[in-house]
Amino acid sequence: MLDSFLVRAALAGLGVALAAAPLGCFVVWRRMAYFGEATAHASILGVALALSFNMSVFAGVLVVALIMATTVSTLSGRGYAMDTLLGVMAHSAIAFGLVAVSFLDGMRIDLMAYLFGDILAVGRVDLAVIWGGALLVLALVGWRWQQLLISTVSPDLAQAGGIDPKREQLILTIALAVVVAVAIKVVGVLLIAALLIIPAAAARPLAQTPERMAAIAATIGAISALGGLQLAYQFDTPTGPTIVSLAAGLFALTSLFSLGRG
Amino acid sequence: MNALVTFKDVNLSYGGHKVLDEVNISIAAGEIVTIVGPNGSGKSSLLRALIGALKPVSGQITRASGLRVGYVPQKLHIDPTLPMTVTRFLSLPVKITDMEASEALAQAGVPDLGPRQMSNLSGGQFQRVLLARALLHKPQLLLLDEATQGLDQPGSAAFYRHIEKVRDQLNCAVLMISHELHVVMSASDRVICLNGHVCCEGKPDVVASAPEYRALFGTGTGGALALYRHDHDHAHGDGCDHDHSSEAAK
């Protein structure tokens, strides 16, 4: 079954969509959208480093994404507004990454594949890495769900209940880095943040509780991944952007629904 | 004395500023203690140090082992992007049954709020839900940080009457922060006047007349603020305050 590149692509898209959905909800609730983007952009630097040191791209991206995410967490609230800080970090990271890639002579890198993903080239090993990462993230977020929620509602309420909100923030940061690392092959650096945020945002008008929102976001993410793949195959369009376009279309639909409901 | 919480020579800095200076405070089981002081006097920092959100630079904060704390924060903004019914909110971080949730809401005097979204509640409803949540697990110490903020006068009077009732039922200690002296006087066993350090401490009527308290609100205004408070007290004396003083006297 895994012999077909289309089946592998579908499974890869599904894995990333499922892991990104609950995490994307936290990104939306905690207003970390730009944070996700900065982490994702930094991963192009990870790609360059991985290739120059002959490491696996997954490991390189994971390390750089982790460093980026913890740096931003640590620097926030120290003199710069968060959006300024992230604006500096996100764009510098992608610039440094692109410069670093240009030093890699003798090696031909298909930059587009990392910027926009290449889901149709997902191999068996990639698939194992993607699902391993996705299951890890789902387990992590599921295990800490209550603690993550109360820390999101109010760090002080969490603290009064004996929960360390900084620890929960760190868990989210790690989960985010893992999702970025596994998603790079599927949608690429530029569109990872979209896969986190758009399904969650699309789910918001349909949900009454946090759990519902995560479940609906996962459904919307899965529909986008599978439907986007199908559409891309049919119309011969780039797969990553097609997936994100479909998610955006679903977002428009649910927004209209909430407008219509008043 | 069997203290629930003891602050011993606590010094605390926040954002490079010294906010608590050699603070010594102790809260005994079952008593209502009110902390008053101007903005920036370190009242909220003191509560946040008590729950462990801020670490003192020096000194010791000792909590009785296994102390159950119920905390009602000063303000809580729930982002509208986060869907959260009142019932779901009560189940954070410890899961409770829907039955327990509706009982808690009924006790807080807001029985119909369960299915409502947190972000759609009025200020008064929100405070009652926060209080209901803080009381869920039978706290030994209830912390209220300017819980009457945004409530009108009858609203805050009713809220404080409710707190007294809660204390009598659960026999928990209450540590509350207020900048309204007249409410303090009527409801609390002890008032601590804080401005970085403990200015004075005593029974409510003592604090109102102590020179330190007047000085705190500035001699520049000729004690106008203290006088205003005093007047305020009388104006209110016909209604709610009267009830309070008679209750306190019992």
HADDOCK unambig.tbl for C-alpha pairs under 7 A between the chains (distance, minus, plus):
assign (segid A and resid 28 and name CA) (segid B and resid 81 and name CA) 6.94 0.50 0.50
assign (segid A and resid 29 and name CA) (segid B and resid 79 and name CA) 6.60 0.50 0.50
assign (segid A and resid 29 and name CA) (segid B and resid 81 and name CA) 5.70 0.50 0.50
assign (segid A and resid 29 and name CA) (segid B and resid 82 and name CA) 5.50 0.50 0.50
assign (segid A and resid 146 and name CA) (segid B and resid 92 and name CA) 6.46 0.50 0.50
assign (segid A and resid 146 and name CA) (segid B and resid 93 and name CA) 5.38 0.50 0.50
assign (segid A and resid 147 and name CA) (segid B and resid 93 and name CA) 6.08 0.50 0.50
assign (segid A and resid 150 and name CA) (segid B and resid 92 and name CA) 6.01 0.50 0.50
assign (segid A and resid 150 and name CA) (segid B and resid 93 and name CA) 5.95 0.50 0.50
assign (segid A and resid 153 and name CA) (segid B and resid 78 and name CA) 6.06 0.50 0.50
assign (segid A and resid 154 and name CA) (segid B and resid 76 and name CA) 6.93 0.50 0.50
assign (segid A and resid 156 and name CA) (segid B and resid 53 and name CA) 6.58 0.50 0.50
assign (segid A and resid 157 and name CA) (segid B and resid 71 and name CA) 6.81 0.50 0.50
assign (segid A and resid 159 and name CA) (segid B and resid 51 and name CA) 6.35 0.50 0.50
assign (segid A and resid 159 and name CA) (segid B and resid 52 and name CA) 6.59 0.50 0.50
assign (segid A and resid 159 and name CA) (segid B and resid 53 and name CA) 6.09 0.50 0.50
assign (segid A and resid 160 and name CA) (segid B and resid 51 and name CA) 5.03 0.50 0.50
assign (segid A and resid 160 and name CA) (segid B and resid 69 and name CA) 6.72 0.50 0.50
assign (segid A and resid 160 and name CA) (segid B and resid 71 and name CA) 6.38 0.50 0.50
assign (segid A and resid 204 and name CA) (segid B and resid 81 and name CA) 6.65 0.50 0.50
assign (segid A and resid 207 and name CA) (segid B and resid 83 and name CA) 6.45 0.50 0.50
assign (segid A and resid 208 and name CA) (segid B and resid 83 and name CA) 5.19 0.50 0.50
assign (segid A and resid 208 and name CA) (segid B and resid 84 and name CA) 6.23 0.50 0.50
assign (segid A and resid 208 and name CA) (segid B and resid 85 and name CA) 6.61 0.50 0.50
assign (segid A and resid 209 and name CA) (segid B and resid 83 and name CA) 4.90 0.50 0.50
assign (segid A and resid 209 and name CA) (segid B and resid 84 and name CA) 4.85 0.50 0.50
assign (segid A and resid 209 and name CA) (segid B and resid 85 and name CA) 6.22 0.50 0.50
assign (segid A and resid 210 and name CA) (segid B and resid 82 and name CA) 6.61 0.50 0.50
assign (segid A and resid 210 and name CA) (segid B and resid 83 and name CA) 5.58 0.50 0.50
assign (segid A and resid 210 and name CA) (segid B and resid 84 and name CA) 6.28 0.50 0.50
